Amino acid sequence: MENDVLQTVYDLWVSSEEYKNSALESEQREICESKVSEVVGESVYNKISDEIIGLACDAEIAGFDSGFRYGIMFMTGMLKGGARA
C-alpha cells in the first residue's frame, strides 16, 4: 500500500508543470548523453542507453521518495508544535 501511494504521488508530480526541472526532462540529460556517447561511441551508447535511463529513473524516484518522506516528517513535526531539521 505504501509503495502504491508513493507511486501515485510520483506519477502526479511527473505529470505536473514543475517536472520540467527534472534532470530526466531537462537539458542536463542531453549533456550527459552526449558526453557518454563521446566516450564509449554512439553504437555502444545505443546498446546501453536503456540501462542508463533506467538507472537515472531509479535515482530520481529514490530522491523523490527521500524528499517526500522528509517533507511529511517535517510537516508532522510542525503540526505537533515545532519542527527540527
N, CA, C and O atoms as a Tinker XYZ file with bonds, in Angstrom:
   340  protein
     1  N      0.825000   -1.196000    0.000000    73     2
     2  CA     0.000000    0.000000    0.000000    64     1     3
     3  C      0.869000    1.259000    0.000000    63     2     4     5
     4  O      0.605000    2.207000   -0.740000    81     3
     5  N      1.923000    1.255000    0.852000    73     3     6
     6  CA     2.800000    2.422000    0.957000    64     5     7
     7  C      3.441000    2.749000   -0.393000    63     6     8     9
     8  O      3.502000    3.914000   -0.786000    81     7
     9  N      3.915000    1.728000   -1.100000    73     7    10
    10  CA     4.530000    1.947000   -2.408000    64     9    11
    11  C      3.516000    2.441000   -3.429000    63    10    12    13
    12  O      3.855000    3.232000   -4.309000    81    11
    13  N      2.260000    1.976000   -3.316000    73    11    14
    14  CA     1.213000    2.442000   -4.226000    64    13    15
    15  C      0.955000    3.931000   -4.040000    63    14    16    17
    16  O      0.803000    4.667000   -5.015000    81    15
    17  N      0.907000    4.370000   -2.793000    73    15    18
    18  CA     0.686000    5.790000   -2.504000    64    17    19
    19  C      1.853000    6.613000   -3.035000    63    18    20    21
    20  O      1.650000    7.632000   -3.695000    81    19
    21  N      3.067000    6.173000   -2.750000    73    19    22
    22  CA     4.248000    6.886000   -3.230000    64    21    23
    23  C      4.268000    6.938000   -4.753000    63    22    24    25
    24  O      4.565000    7.985000   -5.327000    81    23
    25  N      3.958000    5.833000   -5.414000    73    23    26
    26  CA     3.943000    5.797000   -6.880000    64    25    27
    27  C      2.879000    6.739000   -7.430000    63    26    28    29
    28  O      3.111000    7.409000   -8.436000    81    27
    29  N      1.723000    6.799000   -6.788000    73    27    30
    30  CA     0.650000    7.693000   -7.230000    64    29    31
    31  C      1.078000    9.152000   -7.124000    63    30    32    33
    32  O      0.866000    9.935000   -8.050000    81    31
    33  N      1.682000    9.514000   -5.994000    73    31    34
    34  CA     2.147000   10.892000   -5.808000    64    33    35
    35  C      3.261000   11.204000   -6.805000    63    34    36    37
    36  O      3.287000   12.295000   -7.374000    81    35
    37  N      4.177000   10.267000   -7.023000    73    35    38
    38  CA     5.248000   10.460000   -8.000000    64    37    39
    39  C      4.666000   10.662000   -9.397000    63    38    40    41
    40  O      5.106000   11.550000  -10.126000    81    39
    41  N      3.686000    9.851000   -9.774000    73    39    42
    42  CA     3.055000    9.989000  -11.087000    64    41    43
    43  C      2.380000   11.351000  -11.241000    63    42    44    45
    44  O      2.426000   11.950000  -12.315000    81    43
    45  N      1.754000   11.837000  -10.172000    73    43    46
    46  CA     1.145000   13.176000  -10.206000    64    45    47
    47  C      2.216000   14.243000  -10.414000    63    46    48    49
    48  O      2.018000   15.186000  -11.180000    81    47
    49  N      3.342000   14.091000   -9.735000    73    47    50
    50  CA     4.436000   15.057000   -9.879000    64    49    51
    51  C      4.993000   15.038000  -11.302000    63    50    52    53
    52  O      5.245000   16.090000  -11.889000    81    51
    53  N      5.183000   13.845000  -11.847000    73    51    54
    54  CA     5.720000   13.717000  -13.208000    64    53    55
    55  C      4.784000   14.392000  -14.213000    63    54    56    57
    56  O      5.235000   14.934000  -15.222000    81    55
    57  N      3.496000   14.355000  -13.936000    73    55    58
    58  CA     2.517000   14.967000  -14.829000    64    57    59
    59  C      2.374000   16.478000  -14.615000    63    58    60    61
    60  O      1.693000   17.151000  -15.389000    81    59
    61  N      3.004000   17.004000  -13.582000    73    59    62
    62  CA     2.840000   18.416000  -13.252000    64    61    63
    63  C      3.762000   19.311000  -14.073000    63    62    64    65
    64  O      4.688000   18.840000  -14.733000    81    63
    65  N      3.492000   20.587000  -14.016000    73    63    66
    66  CA     4.283000   21.590000  -14.732000    64    65    67
    67  C      5.703000   21.680000  -14.157000    63    66    68    69
    68  O      6.647000   21.958000  -14.897000    81    67
    69  N      5.865000   21.450000  -12.860000    73    67    70
    70  CA     7.166000   21.568000  -12.201000    64    69    71
    71  C      8.155000   20.486000  -12.634000    63    70    72    73
    72  O      9.359000   20.627000  -12.418000    81    71
    73  N      7.663000   19.420000  -13.235000    73    71    74
    74  CA     8.539000   18.312000  -13.598000    64    73    75
    75  C      9.566000   18.694000  -14.656000    63    74    76    77
    76  O     10.561000   17.991000  -14.827000    81    75
    77  N      9.344000   19.787000  -15.364000    73    75    78
    78  CA    10.306000   20.220000  -16.378000    64    77    79
    79  C     11.685000   20.449000  -15.776000    63    78    80    81
    80  O     12.685000   20.391000  -16.490000    81    79
    81  N     11.753000   20.707000  -14.474000    73    79    82
    82  CA    13.031000   20.930000  -13.804000    64    81    83
    83  C     13.768000   19.631000  -13.510000    63    82    84    85
    84  O     14.907000   19.662000  -13.044000    81    83
    85  N     13.147000   18.506000  -13.769000    73    83    86
    86  CA    13.758000   17.210000  -13.530000    64    85    87
    87  C     14.974000   17.019000  -14.436000    63    86    88    89
    88  O     14.974000   17.438000  -15.594000    81    87
    89  N     16.003000   16.383000  -13.891000    73    87    90
    90  CA    17.201000   16.105000  -14.693000    64    89    91
    91  C     16.888000   15.198000  -15.876000    63    90    92    93
    92  O     17.577000   15.251000  -16.895000    81    91
    93  N     15.857000   14.366000  -15.751000    73    91    94
    94  CA    15.486000   13.480000  -16.850000    64    93    95
    95  C     14.810000   14.232000  -17.989000    63    94    96    97
    96  O     14.846000   13.786000  -19.136000    81    95
    97  N     14.203000   15.355000  -17.685000    73    95    98
    98  CA    13.481000   16.114000  -18.702000    64    97    99
    99  C     14.216000   17.378000  -19.131000    63    98   100   101
   100  O     13.815000   18.018000  -20.103000    81    99
   101  N     15.269000   17.745000  -18.438000    73    99   102
   102  CA    15.961000   18.991000  -18.741000    64   101   103
   103  C     17.109000   18.761000  -19.728000    63   102   104   105
   104  O     17.367000   17.635000  -20.152000    81   103
   105  N     17.777000   19.831000  -20.075000    73   103   106
   106  CA    18.902000   19.724000  -20.997000    64   105   107
   107  C     20.093000   19.006000  -20.359000    63   106   108   109
   108  O     21.015000   18.596000  -21.065000    81   107
   109  N     20.084000   18.850000  -19.036000    73   107   110
   110  CA    21.170000   18.146000  -18.348000    64   109   111
   111  C     21.292000   16.715000  -18.863000    63   110   112   113
   112  O     22.400000   16.200000  -19.014000    81   111
   113  N     20.177000   16.085000  -19.127000    73   111   114
   114  CA    20.195000   14.707000  -19.651000    64   113   115
   115  C     20.884000   14.667000  -21.010000    63   114   116   117
   116  O     21.706000   13.788000  -21.272000    81   115
   117  N     20.548000   15.613000  -21.863000    73   115   118
   118  CA    21.150000   15.645000  -23.192000    64   117   119
   119  C     22.659000   15.868000  -23.114000    63   118   120   121
   120  O     23.415000   15.285000  -23.890000    81   119
   121  N     23.097000   16.711000  -22.179000    73   119   122
   122  CA    24.528000   16.965000  -21.989000    64   121   123
   123  C     25.228000   15.681000  -21.565000    63   122   124   125
   124  O     26.276000   15.328000  -22.106000    81   123
   125  N     24.641000   14.984000  -20.594000    73   123   126
   126  CA    25.236000   13.727000  -20.115000    64   125   127
   127  C     25.251000   12.664000  -21.210000    63   126   128   129
   128  O     26.236000   11.942000  -21.370000    81   127
   129  N     24.162000   12.572000  -21.959000    73   127   130
   130  CA    24.107000   11.594000  -23.048000    64   129   131
   131  C     25.208000   11.846000  -24.074000    63   130   132   133
   132  O     25.850000   10.905000  -24.540000    81   131
   133  N     25.426000   13.104000  -24.423000    73   131   134
   134  CA    26.451000   13.391000  -25.430000    64   133   135
   135  C     27.847000   13.082000  -24.900000    63   134   136   137
   136  O     28.705000   12.603000  -25.642000    81   135
   137  N     28.081000   13.359000  -23.595000    73   135   138
   138  CA    29.390000   13.051000  -23.007000    64   137   139
   139  C     29.641000   11.547000  -22.990000    63   138   140   141
   140  O     30.735000   11.085000  -23.316000    81   139
   141  N     28.614000   10.792000  -22.607000    73   139   142
   142  CA    28.765000    9.333000  -22.541000    64   141   143
   143  C     28.983000    8.764000  -23.932000    63   142   144   145
   144  O     29.853000    7.915000  -24.120000    81   143
   145  N     28.208000    9.216000  -24.909000    73   143   146
   146  CA    28.361000    8.666000  -26.264000    64   145   147
   147  C     29.704000    9.051000  -26.875000    63   146   148   149
   148  O     30.233000    8.304000  -27.698000    81   147
   149  N     30.272000   10.204000  -26.493000    73   147   150
   150  CA    31.615000   10.570000  -26.962000    64   149   151
   151  C     32.668000    9.607000  -26.426000    63   150   152   153
   152  O     33.616000    9.253000  -27.127000    81   151
   153  N     32.491000    9.190000  -25.178000    73   151   154
   154  CA    33.481000    8.316000  -24.546000    64   153   155
   155  C     33.382000    6.884000  -25.062000    63   154   156   157
   156  O     34.395000    6.285000  -25.422000    81   155
   157  N     32.173000    6.331000  -25.100000    73   155   158
   158  CA    32.028000    4.919000  -25.452000    64   157   159
   159  C     31.674000    4.692000  -26.915000    63   158   160   161
   160  O     31.718000    3.558000  -27.393000    81   159
   161  N     31.327000    5.747000  -27.625000    73   159   162
   162  CA    30.912000    5.605000  -29.018000    64   161   163
   163  C     29.408000    5.480000  -29.128000    63   162   164   165
   164  O     28.745000    4.969000  -28.225000    81   163
   165  N     28.877000    5.951000  -30.240000    73   163   166
   166  CA    27.421000    6.002000  -30.384000    64   165   167
   167  C     26.780000    4.625000  -30.421000    63   166   168   169
   168  O     25.712000    4.432000  -29.841000    81   167
   169  N     27.405000    3.666000  -31.089000    73   167   170
   170  CA    26.792000    2.338000  -31.178000    64   169   171
   171  C     26.737000    1.650000  -29.812000    63   170   172   173
   172  O     25.740000    1.009000  -29.479000    81   171
   173  N     27.798000    1.781000  -29.029000    73   171   174
   174  CA    27.795000    1.201000  -27.679000    64   173   175
   175  C     26.786000    1.935000  -26.812000    63   174   176   177
   176  O     26.049000    1.313000  -26.047000    81   175
   177  N     26.751000    3.254000  -26.929000    73   175   178
   178  CA    25.791000    4.020000  -26.140000    64   177   179
   179  C     24.364000    3.583000  -26.453000    63   178   180   181
   180  O     23.551000    3.431000  -25.541000    81   179
   181  N     24.055000    3.381000  -27.723000    73   179   182
   182  CA    22.699000    2.948000  -28.096000    64   181   183
   183  C     22.357000    1.600000  -27.469000    63   182   184   185
   184  O     21.202000    1.354000  -27.121000    81   183
   185  N     23.350000    0.725000  -27.323000    73   183   186
   186  CA    23.109000   -0.579000  -26.711000    64   185   187
   187  C     22.846000   -0.460000  -25.206000    63   186   188   189
   188  O     22.080000   -1.248000  -24.650000    81   187
   189  N     23.467000    0.507000  -24.550000    73   187   190
   190  CA    23.341000    0.610000  -23.094000    64   189   191
   191  C     22.428000    1.749000  -22.645000    63   190   192   193
   192  O     22.237000    1.946000  -21.445000    81   191
   193  N     21.866000    2.495000  -23.585000    73   191   194
   194  CA    21.086000    3.678000  -23.202000    64   193   195
   195  C     19.875000    3.330000  -22.343000    63   194   196   197
   196  O     19.537000    4.087000  -21.433000    81   195
   197  N     19.219000    2.210000  -22.606000    73   195   198
   198  CA    18.069000    1.831000  -21.774000    64   197   199
   199  C     18.493000    1.615000  -20.324000    63   198   200   201
   200  O     17.780000    2.002000  -19.398000    81   199
   201  N     19.656000    0.998000  -20.133000    73   199   202
   202  CA    20.154000    0.782000  -18.766000    64   201   203
   203  C     20.495000    2.107000  -18.089000    63   202   204   205
   204  O     20.223000    2.296000  -16.903000    81   203
   205  N     21.092000    3.021000  -18.853000    73   203   206
   206  CA    21.447000    4.324000  -18.297000    64   205   207
   207  C     20.194000    5.097000  -17.904000    63   206   208   209
   208  O     20.134000    5.684000  -16.824000    81   207
   209  N     19.196000    5.096000  -18.781000    73   207   210
   210  CA    17.942000    5.787000  -18.487000    64   209   211
   211  C     17.246000    5.122000  -17.301000    63   210   212   213
   212  O     16.678000    5.807000  -16.451000    81   211
   213  N     17.289000    3.796000  -17.242000    73   211   214
   214  CA    16.704000    3.083000  -16.102000    64   213   215
   215  C     17.366000    3.473000  -14.794000    63   214   216   217
   216  O     16.692000    3.676000  -13.785000    81   215
   217  N     18.691000    3.579000  -14.813000    73   215   218
   218  CA    19.419000    3.993000  -13.616000    64   217   219
   219  C     19.045000    5.419000  -13.212000    63   218   220   221
   220  O     18.856000    5.707000  -12.031000    81   219
   221  N     18.939000    6.303000  -14.199000    73   219   222
   222  CA    18.555000    7.684000  -13.914000    64   221   223
   223  C     17.143000    7.747000  -13.337000    63   222   224   225
   224  O     16.891000    8.505000  -12.401000    81   223
   225  N     16.232000    6.963000  -13.883000    73   223   226
   226  CA    14.858000    6.931000  -13.359000    64   225   227
   227  C     14.826000    6.407000  -11.926000    63   226   228   229
   228  O     14.132000    6.961000  -11.075000    81   227
   229  N     15.574000    5.344000  -11.663000    73   227   230
   230  CA    15.642000    4.800000  -10.308000    64   229   231
   231  C     16.195000    5.829000   -9.335000    63   230   232   233
   232  O     15.697000    5.968000   -8.218000    81   231
   233  N     17.232000    6.555000   -9.764000    73   231   234
   234  CA    17.823000    7.583000   -8.902000    64   233   235
   235  C     16.838000    8.715000   -8.645000    63   234   236   237
   236  O     16.756000    9.229000   -7.530000    81   235
   237  N     16.090000    9.102000   -9.674000    73   235   238
   238  CA    15.113000   10.175000   -9.496000    64   237   239
   239  C     13.999000    9.747000   -8.549000    63   238   240   241
   240  O     13.594000   10.520000   -7.681000    81   239
   241  N     13.503000    8.527000   -8.707000    73   239   242
   242  CA    12.443000    8.034000   -7.818000    64   241   243
   243  C     12.956000    7.939000   -6.383000    63   242   244   245
   244  O     12.237000    8.286000   -5.446000    81   243
   245  N     14.192000    7.473000   -6.204000    73   243   246
   246  CA    14.765000    7.372000   -4.856000    64   245   247
   247  C     14.889000    8.758000   -4.222000    63   246   248   249
   248  O     14.586000    8.927000   -3.041000    81   247
   249  N     15.329000    9.742000   -4.994000    73   247   250
   250  CA    15.424000   11.111000   -4.482000    64   249   251
   251  C     14.060000   11.673000   -4.141000    63   250   252   253
   252  O     13.899000   12.344000   -3.122000    81   251
   253  N     13.074000   11.404000   -4.988000    73   251   254
   254  CA    11.714000   11.860000   -4.728000    64   253   255
   255  C     11.186000   11.221000   -3.451000    63   254   256   257
   256  O     10.603000   11.897000   -2.603000    81   255
   257  N     11.393000    9.919000   -3.321000    73   255   258
   258  CA    10.942000    9.183000   -2.137000    64   257   259
   259  C     11.547000    9.775000   -0.871000    63   258   260   261
   260  O     10.839000   10.019000    0.106000    81   259
   261  N     12.839000   10.001000   -0.889000    73   259   262
   262  CA    13.527000   10.547000    0.284000    64   261   263
   263  C     12.998000   11.939000    0.631000    63   262   264   265
   264  O     12.700000   12.220000    1.792000    81   263
   265  N     12.881000   12.802000   -0.365000    73   263   266
   266  CA    12.382000   14.153000   -0.127000    64   265   267
   267  C     10.939000   14.160000    0.330000    63   266   268   269
   268  O     10.560000   14.949000    1.196000    81   267
   269  N     10.137000   13.289000   -0.244000    73   267   270
   270  CA     8.728000   13.200000    0.126000    64   269   271
   271  C      8.580000   12.776000    1.587000    63   270   272   273
   272  O      7.797000   13.357000    2.339000    81   271
   273  N      9.339000   11.761000    1.972000    73   271   274
   274  CA     9.280000   11.286000    3.364000    64   273   275
   275  C      9.772000   12.365000    4.333000    63   274   276   277
   276  O      9.182000   12.562000    5.396000    81   275
   277  N     10.848000   13.062000    3.968000    73   275   278
   278  CA    11.357000   14.139000    4.819000    64   277   279
   279  C     10.302000   15.234000    4.959000    63   278   280   281
   280  O     10.088000   15.751000    6.055000    81   279
   281  N      9.647000   15.588000    3.862000    73   279   282
   282  CA     8.611000   16.619000    3.900000    64   281   283
   283  C      7.456000   16.230000    4.800000    63   282   284   285
   284  O      6.946000   17.060000    5.553000    81   283
   285  N      7.037000   14.972000    4.728000    73   283   286
   286  CA     5.950000   14.507000    5.603000    64   285   287
   287  C      6.376000   14.570000    7.060000    63   286   288   289
   288  O      5.605000   15.017000    7.909000    81   287
   289  N      7.596000   14.128000    7.363000    73   287   290
   290  CA     8.078000   14.169000    8.749000    64   289   291
   291  C      8.181000   15.612000    9.235000    63   290   292   293
   292  O      7.846000   15.899000   10.385000    81   291
   293  N      8.637000   16.520000    8.380000    73   291   294
   294  CA     8.760000   17.926000    8.737000    64   293   295
   295  C      7.384000   18.520000    9.041000    63   294   296   297
   296  O      7.203000   19.196000   10.054000    81   295
   297  N      6.424000   18.266000    8.164000    73   295   298
   298  CA     5.079000   18.811000    8.369000    64   297   299
   299  C      4.422000   18.194000    9.598000    63   298   300   301
   300  O      3.699000   18.887000   10.314000    81   299
   301  N      4.653000   16.913000    9.860000    73   299   302
   302  CA     4.120000   16.288000   11.062000    64   301   303
   303  C      4.678000   16.976000   12.297000    63   302   304   305
   304  O      3.943000   17.240000   13.249000    81   303
   305  N      5.975000   17.267000   12.286000    73   303   306
   306  CA     6.590000   17.986000   13.398000    64   305   307
   307  C      6.006000   19.378000   13.560000    63   306   308   309
   308  O      5.794000   19.830000   14.685000    81   307
   309  N      5.745000   20.057000   12.468000    73   307   310
   310  CA     5.146000   21.400000   12.523000    64   309   311
   311  C      3.757000   21.333000   13.145000    63   310   312   313
   312  O      3.394000   22.174000   13.968000    81   311
   313  N      2.985000   20.328000   12.748000    73   311   314
   314  CA     1.631000   20.190000   13.284000    64   313   315
   315  C      1.628000   19.846000   14.766000    63   314   316   317
   316  O      0.676000   20.165000   15.479000    81   315
   317  N      2.687000   19.197000   15.230000    73   315   318
   318  CA     2.803000   18.849000   16.634000    64   317   319
   319  C      3.345000   20.012000   17.474000    63   318   320   321
   320  O      3.448000   19.906000   18.696000    81   319
   321  N      3.685000   21.110000   16.816000    73   319   322
   322  CA     4.079000   22.275000   17.582000    64   321   323
   323  C      5.527000   22.682000   17.407000    63   322   324   325
   324  O      5.996000   23.559000   18.132000    81   323
   325  N      6.223000   22.110000   16.519000    73   323   326
   326  CA     7.606000   22.509000   16.283000    64   325   327
   327  C      8.295000   21.498000   15.386000    63   326   328   329
   328  O      7.988000   20.306000   15.406000    81   327
   329  N      9.220000   21.995000   14.611000    73   327   330
   330  CA     9.946000   21.119000   13.691000    64   329   331
   331  C     11.425000   21.236000   13.946000    63   330   332   333
   332  O     11.945000   22.318000   14.217000    81   331
   333  N     12.089000   20.117000   13.857000    73   331   334
   334  CA    13.544000   20.111000   13.995000    64   333   335
   335  C     14.128000   19.621000   12.692000    63   334   336   337
   336  O     13.758000   18.551000   12.211000    81   335
   337  N     15.015000   20.367000   12.126000    73   335   338
   338  CA    15.613000   19.956000   10.857000    64   337   339
   339  C     16.937000   19.292000   11.100000    63   338   340
   340  O     17.601000   18.873000   10.152000    81   339
